[in-house]
Amino acid sequence: MARRPKQAQPPLLELGALRIDQRAHRALAHGQVIPLTPREFALLSLLARHRGRVFTRNEILERTAGSDSESSERSVEALVFGLRRKLAAASLDGLVQTRRGIGYLIP
């Protein structure tokens, strides 16, 4: 069976005042760099690439933890909290939303 080639990720994502440069691993709000950790950047990119899709804590854990086997669902909550705090400081409050009992998304 032929395998489909992996789709290339768009190098630049724009969501209003937010710009995510995936090649440079940098996020900007209103032209200012948002100081994100690698995991926060991975989460923001994941949610932005799949706008409207809700990701469960387990899915986020699998896609952002890398080789960190010590991560747990609680660490996802801390990751989301930290990302939201930094987005709020950059005047992007409410960008990452919660679907109670399910997970997180960018609508």
C-alpha positions as CSV (number, residue, x, y, z in Angstrom):
1,M,0.0,0.0,0.0
2,A,1.4,3.4,-1.0
3,R,2.0,5.9,1.9
4,R,0.9,9.4,1.5
5,P,3.6,12.0,1.9
6,K,3.6,13.9,5.1
7,Q,1.9,17.3,4.7
8,A,4.3,20.2,5.2
9,Q,3.2,22.5,8.0
10,P,2.6,26.1,7.0
11,P,5.6,28.1,8.1
12,L,3.6,31.1,9.2
13,L,0.2,31.0,11.0
14,E,-1.8,34.2,11.6
15,L,-4.7,34.5,14.0
16,G,-5.6,38.2,14.2
17,A,-2.8,40.0,16.1
18,L,-1.0,36.6,16.7
19,R,1.7,35.4,14.3
20,I,3.3,32.0,14.7
21,D,6.5,31.5,12.8
22,Q,7.0,27.7,12.9
23,R,10.4,27.8,11.3
24,A,11.8,30.2,13.8
25,H,9.8,28.7,16.7
26,R,8.6,32.2,17.6
27,A,5.2,33.7,18.4
28,L,4.5,37.4,18.1
29,A,1.5,39.4,19.4
30,H,1.1,42.9,17.9
31,G,4.6,42.6,16.6
32,Q,6.2,41.8,20.0
33,V,7.8,38.4,20.8
34,I,5.9,36.3,23.3
35,P,8.5,34.5,25.5
36,L,7.3,30.9,25.2
37,T,8.9,27.7,26.4
38,P,9.4,25.0,23.7
39,R,6.3,23.1,25.1
40,E,4.2,26.2,25.2
41,F,5.2,27.0,21.6
42,A,4.3,23.4,20.6
43,L,0.9,23.6,22.3
44,L,0.1,27.0,20.7
45,S,1.2,25.8,17.3
46,L,-0.8,22.6,17.6
47,L,-4.0,24.4,18.6
48,A,-3.5,27.1,15.9
49,R,-2.9,24.6,13.1
50,H,-6.1,22.8,14.0
51,R,-8.4,25.7,14.9
52,G,-11.8,24.5,16.1
53,R,-10.6,21.0,17.0
54,V,-10.7,20.1,20.7
55,F,-7.6,18.3,21.9
56,T,-7.8,16.1,25.0
57,R,-5.2,16.3,27.7
58,N,-3.8,13.0,26.6
59,E,-3.5,14.1,23.0
60,I,-1.8,17.3,24.1
61,L,0.5,15.3,26.4
62,E,1.5,13.0,23.5
63,R,2.1,15.8,21.1
64,T,4.0,18.2,23.4
65,A,5.8,16.1,26.0
66,G,8.4,14.6,23.6
67,S,10.5,12.1,25.5
68,D,9.5,13.4,28.9
69,S,7.9,10.3,30.4
70,E,7.4,12.1,33.7
71,S,4.6,14.3,32.2
72,S,1.1,13.8,33.3
73,E,-2.4,15.2,32.6
74,R,-1.7,17.6,35.5
75,S,1.3,18.9,33.7
76,V,-0.9,19.7,30.7
77,E,-3.1,21.9,32.9
78,A,0.1,23.7,34.1
79,L,1.2,24.1,30.5
80,V,-2.1,25.5,29.4
81,F,-2.2,27.9,32.5
82,G,1.3,29.2,31.6
83,L,0.5,29.7,28.0
84,R,-2.8,31.5,28.8
85,R,-0.9,33.8,31.2
86,K,1.6,34.7,28.6
87,L,-1.0,35.3,26.0
88,A,-3.0,37.5,28.4
89,A,0.1,39.5,29.0
90,A,0.3,40.0,25.3
91,S,-3.3,41.2,25.1
92,L,-4.6,37.9,23.7
93,D,-6.9,36.9,26.6
94,G,-9.3,34.1,25.9
95,L,-7.5,32.7,22.8
96,V,-7.1,29.2,24.3
97,Q,-10.5,27.9,25.4
98,T,-11.6,25.0,27.5
99,R,-14.3,22.5,26.6
100,R,-15.2,21.3,30.1
101,G,-14.6,17.5,30.5
102,I,-13.0,17.3,27.0
103,G,-10.0,19.5,26.5
104,Y,-8.7,22.7,24.9
105,L,-8.9,24.5,21.6
106,I,-8.5,27.7,19.7
107,P,-11.9,28.4,18.0
